[in-house]
Amino acid sequence: MSSMPSHQRQLIQTGDDIRRMFSRLAGRYDLFNRLFTLGMDAVWRRAVARQVPVGSRVLDIGTGSGQLAKVVALRARVVFGVDFSFDMLQKAVGNTPGQGGPGFLQGRADVLPFRSGRFDVLVSAFVLRSLHRAGVLEESLRECHRVLEAGGHLVFMDAVTPAHRFFRFLFESCLCRFIGAVGWLVFGRRWPGRYLADTMREFFPARDLAGLLERNGFCNIRIKAMSGGAICLIMADKG
Ligand SMILES: C[S@@+](CC[C@H](N)C(=O)[O-])C[C@H]1O[C@@H](n2cnc3c(N)ncnc32)[C@H](O)[C@@H]1O
């Protein structure tokens, strides 16, 4: 499998490392997603969007190139996307309609640049692992709780290591190699090696994630596995 030497991998650890990494990947990020998921990334984002009540005010955290914000905007009244990578946000602006489309702001998930109670729904796709890696997941969940209106919802989606032995075997033996090969093909030397696979491995099992959400003021937590358990949809309400 194609990978960076371990001493280089260790460097992608702080929020700044992660921001720089995504900024380097921004130009070809959408192409990579389409190829390595064989187009399923759009299906998974639509699964998130379906949970968003029509007419709501939505914040997409770690919006990246704006693909989730774009789908959510088809049903929401107001959509903002926040991301700490300026290069990603430039892609997002290019990917979405200027008028009536989502608004984008640069900012950190653990210090959200919005007043308390500003949103009915918070969404995110493929971001929790990076927050966990940077050690800001809990602070970010507290911020999510703050910017949500009372009774608001969160709908997060991310890639995780499948819990089922067979699918985990498939992931470890085939999928990791496939992702590495596509990564090198699309990004060349900018490809950050095993970041994606490693953050999937080190992420919380569902029950621990539910505990973390509960500790940070969320209730009615539902976690749904999709695509053989490699994708996890996390839904909760502000308690
Ligand atoms: C894997 S991309 C996902 C992008 C997008 N949500 C999607 O569906 O493709 C993760 C994004 O989260 C952003 N991100 C990671 N950690 C962040 C943080 N602490 N604050 C704000 N954005 C963050 C990155 O810059 C990147 O654009």
The ligand as an SDF file (V2000), in Angstrom:
LIG
                    3D

 27 29  0  0  0  0  0  0  0  0999 V2000
  -12.7700   15.5300    4.5640 C   0  0  0  0  0  0  0  0  0  0  0  0
  -13.1870   17.2100    4.3170 S   0  0  0  0  0  0  0  0  0  0  0  0
  -14.9400   17.1490    4.1940 C   0  0  0  0  0  0  0  0  0  0  0  0
  -15.4990   18.2730    3.3770 C   0  0  0  0  0  0  0  0  0  0  0  0
  -17.0000   18.2450    3.1380 C   0  0  0  0  0  0  0  0  0  0  0  0
  -17.7480   18.2510    4.3790 N   0  0  0  0  0  0  0  0  0  0  0  0
  -17.4440   17.0970    2.2790 C   0  0  0  0  0  0  0  0  0  0  0  0
  -18.5620   16.6070    2.4800 O   0  0  0  0  0  0  0  0  0  0  0  0
  -16.7180   16.6950    1.3760 O   0  0  0  0  0  0  0  0  0  0  0  0
  -12.9730   17.8550    5.9480 C   0  0  0  0  0  0  0  0  0  0  0  0
  -13.1130   19.3740    5.9740 C   0  0  0  0  0  0  0  0  0  0  0  0
  -13.1880   19.7910    7.3320 O   0  0  0  0  0  0  0  0  0  0  0  0
  -12.3800   20.9380    7.5070 C   0  0  0  0  0  0  0  0  0  0  0  0
  -11.9780   20.9690    8.9120 N   0  0  0  0  0  0  0  0  0  0  0  0
  -11.2800   20.0220    9.5770 C   0  0  0  0  0  0  0  0  0  0  0  0
  -11.0960   20.3880   10.8490 N   0  0  0  0  0  0  0  0  0  0  0  0
  -11.7030   21.5980   10.9920 C   0  0  0  0  0  0  0  0  0  0  0  0
  -11.8570   22.4930   12.1010 C   0  0  0  0  0  0  0  0  0  0  0  0
  -11.3490   22.2150   13.2880 N   0  0  0  0  0  0  0  0  0  0  0  0
  -12.5350   23.6280   11.8990 N   0  0  0  0  0  0  0  0  0  0  0  0
  -13.0570   23.9330   10.6610 C   0  0  0  0  0  0  0  0  0  0  0  0
  -12.9280   23.1320    9.5950 N   0  0  0  0  0  0  0  0  0  0  0  0
  -12.2670   21.9700    9.7620 C   0  0  0  0  0  0  0  0  0  0  0  0
  -11.2390   20.7670    6.5210 C   0  0  0  0  0  0  0  0  0  0  0  0
  -10.6170   21.9830    6.1710 O   0  0  0  0  0  0  0  0  0  0  0  0
  -11.9370   20.1020    5.3460 C   0  0  0  0  0  0  0  0  0  0  0  0
  -12.3820   21.0260    4.4070 O   0  0  0  0  0  0  0  0  0  0  0  0
  1  2  1  0
  2  3  1  0
  2 10  1  0
  3  4  1  0
  4  5  1  0
  5  6  1  0
  5  7  1  0
  7  8  2  0
  7  9  1  0
 10 11  1  0
 11 12  1  0
 11 26  1  0
 12 13  1  0
 13 14  1  0
 13 24  1  0
 14 15  1  0
 14 23  1  0
 15 16  2  0
 16 17  1  0
 17 18  1  0
 17 23  2  0
 18 19  1  0
 18 20  2  0
 20 21  1  0
 21 22  2  0
 22 23  1  0
 24 25  1  0
 24 26  1  0
 26 27  1  0
M  CHG  2   2   1   9  -1
M  END
$$$$
